[in-house]
Structure formats: C-alpha cells, structure tokens
Amino acid sequence: MISVAIAGAAGRMGKLLVKNVVEDEDLELKQVFDITRVGEDAGEIAGVGKTDVKISDNINELNSDVLIDFTIAEAAVKNIKVASEKGVKLVVGTTGFSDEQWKEIETAIKVPAVISPNFSIGVNLFWKTLEFVTPYLLSYDVEILELHHRFKRDAPSGTAIKAANVIKKIFEEKGIKRELRFERSGISPRGDEIGVFGIRGGDVVGEHTVFFLGDGERLEITHRAGSRQAFASGAIKAVKWIAGVDEPGIYTMDNVLGF
Ligand SMILES: NC(=O)c1ccc[n+]([C@@H]2O[C@H](COP(=O)([O-])OP(=O)(O)OC[C@H]3O[C@@H](n4cnc5c(N)ncnc54)[C@H](O)[C@@H]3O)[C@@H](O)[C@H]2O)c1
C-alpha cells in the first residue's frame, strides 16, 4: 500500500485526485492539505463519502510516501522543499513556475519527483509528435494557441510553453534561432519567433494547437482534453511509478510512460 498526501485537495484537480486515490486499492489517502476548507473531510468535499482524512493547512505535518501537488507555483515550491527535507517522494502537476522558481526547485529536490505540466497520455504523445514533425518543417512559421477555462491563473499554459520549448530546441539543434513570443499588439511584424497565445473562458478543460504555417499549406496538431480525469489518471500512474524509484531527481511522464 502506498500512502498518499494531496496538496490543493480542495481544488478542481485536488478533489478528483482524492476520489481517484480513495477508489484505488493500491493507494491509501493519508493526508490532505489546502488553505481553504481547513478541518473538513476530504472525501466529503470530493463527493466520495467520509474518509476521516481532514484538510490541514500545515504542510510541515507531511509524513506520507508520496505527495501529489496541484496548487499554485508559490505554494508548490514550498511544498517541494518540505517534501525533500522529509524524504517524501513527489508528483507535481502545478504550473506557472518562473525561471527563478524552477532553479529553486532544481536545487531543493533531494527525492525522486515526477514533475509535469501535463499528466495526460495524449498530451505527452502530442509533445512526441512535435519532436517527430518539426525537423521536416524548419522553413515553416510556428504558432501555438491554447484554450482554458475562465479560472486558470497562469498564461500561457505550462503545456503550451513546453510544446514551444520542444520545437525551439529542435530548431536550435539545426542552428536556427527562434525566440518565444507571448504577445503581439500595435506594429508587430513577425520575427524569428514562436508565438504562444492563450484564450480564457467558459469551462474548457484544456486545448492546444500547434500551427506549422507554410506557403500554400498549414499543418495543425491539436490535443483536446474532455475531462480532468485524463490528468488524474496520469498523476495516479506517476504515483505508482515513483513509489518504485530510489534515485533522487526530476523525472517526467516520458519516464513514467516508457517513451
Ligand atoms: N499537470 C497537469 O496535468 C495539470 C492539469 C490540470 C491543472 N494543472 C495545474 O494544477 C494547478 C491546480 O489546478 P486546479 O485547476 O486544480 O486549480 P484550483 O484553483 O481549483 O485548485 C488549487 C488549490 O490549491 C489550493 N492552494 C493554494 N495555495 C495553497 C497552499 N499554500 N497550500 C495548499 N493549498 C493551496 C487552493 O486553495 C485551491 O484549492 C494549476 O497550476 C494548474 O495549472 C496541471
């Protein structure tokens, strides 16, 4: 049995993860953390009945095998540091880290950790597909568009930024410079760039399209998430995988899925 703690347990992803952990016979829901709904039963919040696991706002109480973190960047950095100090393995889905926060995380990690801006299998194959097609489309312009629900805080999405970096790296390996560009207004001619833009509204779970725009044609590669269960299933897979890893370090879903 793998004991699991969830940070952000009162959030959209957190509640779904509580449900997934409670319903999985290999996992035990041991601790839940959030800054809202403190003292409430995690199972009742998630709609799966009483679990007797109550929301705490004190991450220093952490003592589970694996901590799953779906919070906000600032909180995740702190939670990663505490988990590292206590030897608790990590599965981190939080997005929106600044370069500085990433450096802090890389320095702090002393446990095995899967960190991914997107845990869905489809999105991980979407990134792989970009690796496959980009070398054949080096003369094409590349733009990325993402759509998310009205409550998403960070923009562009971590998934879109990773897609842009996958493409940028391939261009760079071929000696071609491409900067990421996050906004355009006024007089803004196209430069050596990959545009990354976000749309926010409604209840869109998450959609990403990469446009390869050439003369006389364009190729669009799209992933659409229809439900957050796609992310939750991947995160649960990552929990089970990381529980069997002893070597500290940052792993990705490529490692979990065996790509
Ligand atoms: N990697 C993936 O596959 C994936 C998928 C969906 C969402 N996300 C990311 O996961 C994060 C959460 O998304 P969401 O839609 O569930 O957001 P949400 O706003 O519904 O939930 C976030 C929760 O974190 C809690 N929180 C904030 N600060 C905290 C702290 N210091 N300690 C403990 N809890 C704290 C909030 O109270 C809230 O309940 C976002 O960064 C989002 O982009 C990643």
The ligand as an SDF file (V2000), in Angstrom:
LIG
                    3D

 44 48  0  0  0  0  0  0  0  0999 V2000
   -0.0730   18.8670  -14.8120 N   0  0  0  0  0  0  0  0  0  0  0  0
   -1.3480   18.6720  -15.1850 C   0  0  0  0  0  0  0  0  0  0  0  0
   -1.7020   17.6800  -15.8400 O   0  0  0  0  0  0  0  0  0  0  0  0
   -2.3800   19.7010  -14.7750 C   0  0  0  0  0  0  0  0  0  0  0  0
   -3.7320   19.5360  -15.0770 C   0  0  0  0  0  0  0  0  0  0  0  0
   -4.6590   20.4720  -14.5740 C   0  0  0  0  0  0  0  0  0  0  0  0
   -4.2100   21.5480  -13.8130 C   0  0  0  0  0  0  0  0  0  0  0  0
   -2.8710   21.6760  -13.5800 N   0  0  0  0  0  0  0  0  0  0  0  0
   -2.3400   22.7480  -12.7240 C   0  0  0  0  0  0  0  0  0  0  0  0
   -2.6010   22.3480  -11.3760 O   0  0  0  0  0  0  0  0  0  0  0  0
   -2.7810   23.5250  -10.5750 C   0  0  0  0  0  0  0  0  0  0  0  0
   -4.1200   23.4530   -9.8650 C   0  0  0  0  0  0  0  0  0  0  0  0
   -5.1680   23.4730  -10.8210 O   0  0  0  0  0  0  0  0  0  0  0  0
   -6.7070   23.4770  -10.3910 P   0  0  0  0  0  0  0  0  0  0  0  0
   -7.4810   23.6900  -11.6140 O   0  0  0  0  0  0  0  0  0  0  0  0
   -6.9860   22.3120   -9.5220 O   0  0  0  0  0  0  0  0  0  0  0  0
   -6.7300   24.8340   -9.5090 O   0  0  0  0  0  0  0  0  0  0  0  0
   -7.6880   25.2110   -8.2980 P   0  0  0  0  0  0  0  0  0  0  0  0
   -7.5440   26.6940   -8.1330 O   0  0  0  0  0  0  0  0  0  0  0  0
   -9.0410   24.6300   -8.4830 O   0  0  0  0  0  0  0  0  0  0  0  0
   -7.0100   24.4660   -7.0420 O   0  0  0  0  0  0  0  0  0  0  0  0
   -5.8200   24.8760   -6.4290 C   0  0  0  0  0  0  0  0  0  0  0  0
   -5.9550   24.6010   -4.9400 C   0  0  0  0  0  0  0  0  0  0  0  0
   -4.7060   24.8860   -4.3100 O   0  0  0  0  0  0  0  0  0  0  0  0
   -5.0110   25.4910   -3.0760 C   0  0  0  0  0  0  0  0  0  0  0  0
   -3.8420   26.2120   -2.5440 N   0  0  0  0  0  0  0  0  0  0  0  0
   -3.3980   27.4510   -2.8530 C   0  0  0  0  0  0  0  0  0  0  0  0
   -2.3320   27.7580   -2.0930 N   0  0  0  0  0  0  0  0  0  0  0  0
   -2.1010   26.6850   -1.2960 C   0  0  0  0  0  0  0  0  0  0  0  0
   -1.1440   26.4090   -0.2880 C   0  0  0  0  0  0  0  0  0  0  0  0
   -0.2200   27.3010    0.0820 N   0  0  0  0  0  0  0  0  0  0  0  0
   -1.1810   25.1910    0.3150 N   0  0  0  0  0  0  0  0  0  0  0  0
   -2.1270   24.2770   -0.0130 C   0  0  0  0  0  0  0  0  0  0  0  0
   -3.0750   24.5020   -0.9610 N   0  0  0  0  0  0  0  0  0  0  0  0
   -3.0550   25.6880   -1.5840 C   0  0  0  0  0  0  0  0  0  0  0  0
   -6.1910   26.4090   -3.3660 C   0  0  0  0  0  0  0  0  0  0  0  0
   -6.8810   26.7740   -2.1790 O   0  0  0  0  0  0  0  0  0  0  0  0
   -7.0230   25.5010   -4.2620 C   0  0  0  0  0  0  0  0  0  0  0  0
   -7.9420   24.7150   -3.5270 O   0  0  0  0  0  0  0  0  0  0  0  0
   -2.6470   24.7210  -11.5340 C   0  0  0  0  0  0  0  0  0  0  0  0
   -1.3050   25.1590  -11.5080 O   0  0  0  0  0  0  0  0  0  0  0  0
   -2.9730   24.0930  -12.8850 C   0  0  0  0  0  0  0  0  0  0  0  0
   -2.4090   24.8030  -13.9640 O   0  0  0  0  0  0  0  0  0  0  0  0
   -1.9690   20.8040  -14.0440 C   0  0  0  0  0  0  0  0  0  0  0  0
  1  2  1  0
  2  3  2  0
  2  4  1  0
  4  5  1  0
  4 44  2  0
  5  6  2  0
  6  7  1  0
  7  8  2  0
  8  9  1  0
  8 44  1  0
  9 10  1  0
  9 42  1  0
 10 11  1  0
 11 12  1  0
 11 40  1  0
 12 13  1  0
 13 14  1  0
 14 15  2  0
 14 16  1  0
 14 17  1  0
 17 18  1  0
 18 19  2  0
 18 20  1  0
 18 21  1  0
 21 22  1  0
 22 23  1  0
 23 24  1  0
 23 38  1  0
 24 25  1  0
 25 26  1  0
 25 36  1  0
 26 27  1  0
 26 35  1  0
 27 28  2  0
 28 29  1  0
 29 30  1  0
 29 35  2  0
 30 31  1  0
 30 32  2  0
 32 33  1  0
 33 34  2  0
 34 35  1  0
 36 37  1  0
 36 38  1  0
 38 39  1  0
 40 41  1  0
 40 42  1  0
 42 43  1  0
M  CHG  2   8   1  16  -1
M  END
$$$$
